[in-house]
Amino acid sequence: MNRKEFLRLVSIGVPAGILLPSFLESCRKKELFDGKTYGGKVIIIGGGAAGLYAAFLLLKHNVDVTIFEAQGRYGGRIFPLNGFSDFPIELGAEECHGQRSIWYDMISSTPGISFVDTEVEEDYIMIDGSLKSLSSLSSDPDITAANNLSDNLGTTNIGGDITADQYLQQNHYSNRTHTYLDALFGNEWGTSNDRLGLQGASDEDKLWTSGDVNFYLKNHSFLSILEEKMPEVFAHIQLNTQIQNIDYSGSKIVLTDQVNNIYTADKIIITVPLPILRDGDITFVPPLDSVRTNAFSRIGMGSGLKVILKFSTRFWADNCGSIFGNGLVPEYWAPGVGGTSVENNVLTAFVMGSYAENLLALGTGMVPAILNDLDLMFGGGVATANFVASHRWNWGMDAFTKGAYSFPIPGGSGAREIIASSIGNKIFFAGEATHTAGHNSTVHGAMETGLRAVEELFKSA
Ligand SMILES: Cc1cc2nc3c(=O)[nH]c(=O)nc-3n(C[C@H](O)[C@H](O)[C@H](O)COP(=O)(O)OP(=O)(O)OC[C@H]3O[C@@H](n4cnc5c(N)ncnc54)[C@H](O)[C@@H]3O)c2cc1C
């Protein structure tokens, strides 16, 4: 999640209408839903951004809705770590991508909210054996080539349905920027360059309409925004309820949880993460057709973790945003930057795909190895000497997520449309992986799928 800001849509002259604030878009949706209601029982499976937002919309229209959430908490991949430092640290989603979205509107209309001023941040990169500011490398041809590809991915001719690594090799990108390129592409997309389908990533980039400025909250967690903006939803969640079977063979849909409790609904919205469906953790009667089950495997979602490291003193610049490594971790950042934290003495290691698997293979040696990585960058054994505590969250091992977020793989074209399609006017699919217009893998994208599923549900009623 790099902290670069580039107003690409503005600079290429997108017509003003497309840049209208998204609340106007929300009004349009409101009109669409005006007067709509549904008299049957709706069950939503999964209490993450998609499920919560779908429930919020249904409740606004007086629909009888319950969310079943497998875990003892709601929020899903919105998950703050409180008490580790003097500010809430996000173990999952952390930045609001763009200012034209339902999520941005919710955040920015929350009283007392403030954003980190990313203008003053400086990013660093470990290159040619030393740590340098990225701005000092603005005329370095290898850095320029990497940044150009990142800035222009949507208009780049990839030349085939290949991985990012294959594209970079074919086009002779320098080894000096190998890990930086992983940070910009694979890691950013929730994987590594050996797995990311670059054509799919380019297609997603082309469809992206939310704007390219990233926002970080200085004084709130993402979860607190959900709680503040959708308080009515929480009374309708049943926690610790893992749906294991869905029988939709009769006129009512019958759901069974992990202790064989039975629930019935007229319509359901399934928002569970892709691997839950891909791995058959929920069985269906009748079984899902093979076109859909094959599509589950044509989208990637796998290993990914954040390792949060606290130090007794800050040894990086006060305005340091990202630090791009060239060893074990493609990208670190200081989540307490910009006045978020008084001490600003925490670093987040953001590690996806094969990098995550390599780190996890070290077992208890993982944190010492990360500290050593930082020691090599900052010199003098400073990270190891000042290390206080760490906290890691491995999304690949989270039983109800089983991965970080969905990403394109070669051969995946059209798969999201298939998994997003409803079944028999009574089963609707939402969740970030079902976004078909480039906003997958984000919070606002997940919410947009919740909205789409509710729209479909009303249309089917
Ligand atoms: C490390 C990391 C960093 C990220 N950074 C960002 C970021 O900076 N910005 C951004 O916009 N996005 C980011 N994302 C992505 C974002 O968090 C997700 O796209 C979004 O939160 C997904 O919402 P969702 O509702 O689709 O899924 P989830 O939030 O995963 O919700 C699905 C819910 O379903 C539940 N569930 C699973 N199985 C069952 C079952 N059988 N029965 C009942 N419930 C079940 C799960 O427990 C979960 O609560 C990040 C994600 C990760 C992991």
The ligand as a Gaussian input file, in Angstrom:
#p B3LYP/6-31G(d) Opt

LIG

0 1
 C       -3.716000      -6.907000       5.322000
 C       -4.832000      -6.240000       4.566000
 C       -4.713000      -4.908000       4.202000
 C       -5.736000      -4.280000       3.498000
 N       -5.630000      -2.958000       3.212000
 C       -6.670000      -2.312000       2.648000
 C       -6.652000      -0.903000       2.531000
 O       -5.697000      -0.264000       2.962000
 N       -7.714000      -0.291000       1.947000
 C       -8.807000      -0.992000       1.502000
 O       -9.753000      -0.384000       0.984000
 N       -8.856000      -2.336000       1.629000
 C       -7.826000      -3.002000       2.191000
 N       -7.891000      -4.350000       2.378000
 C       -9.017000      -5.099000       1.789000
 C      -10.313000      -4.922000       2.601000
 O      -10.029000      -5.143000       3.955000
 C      -11.342000      -5.929000       2.108000
 O      -11.505000      -5.813000       0.697000
 C      -12.723000      -5.741000       2.734000
 O      -12.640000      -5.402000       4.103000
 C      -13.503000      -7.036000       2.534000
 O      -14.806000      -6.931000       3.048000
 P      -15.807000      -8.150000       2.799000
 O      -17.058000      -7.821000       3.511000
 O      -15.855000      -8.481000       1.365000
 O      -15.091000      -9.419000       3.481000
 P      -14.689000      -9.656000       5.001000
 O      -14.342000      -8.378000       5.661000
 O      -13.644000     -10.709000       4.985000
 O      -16.020000     -10.194000       5.671000
 C      -16.471000     -11.503000       5.460000
 C      -16.960000     -12.052000       6.783000
 O      -17.471000     -13.375000       6.561000
 C      -17.239000     -14.115000       7.745000
 N      -17.397000     -15.537000       7.450000
 C      -16.553000     -16.368000       6.799000
 N      -17.080000     -17.601000       6.694000
 C      -18.296000     -17.548000       7.284000
 C      -19.319000     -18.513000       7.483000
 N      -19.214000     -19.777000       7.023000
 N      -20.446000     -18.132000       8.159000
 C      -20.581000     -16.855000       8.624000
 N      -19.622000     -15.915000       8.459000
 C      -18.498000     -16.242000       7.773000
 C      -15.846000     -13.697000       8.135000
 O      -15.568000     -13.996000       9.486000
 C      -15.872000     -12.203000       7.835000
 O      -16.197000     -11.440000       8.977000
 C       -6.895000      -5.005000       3.123000
 C       -7.023000      -6.342000       3.511000
 C       -6.014000      -6.953000       4.219000
 C       -6.176000      -8.389000       4.651000

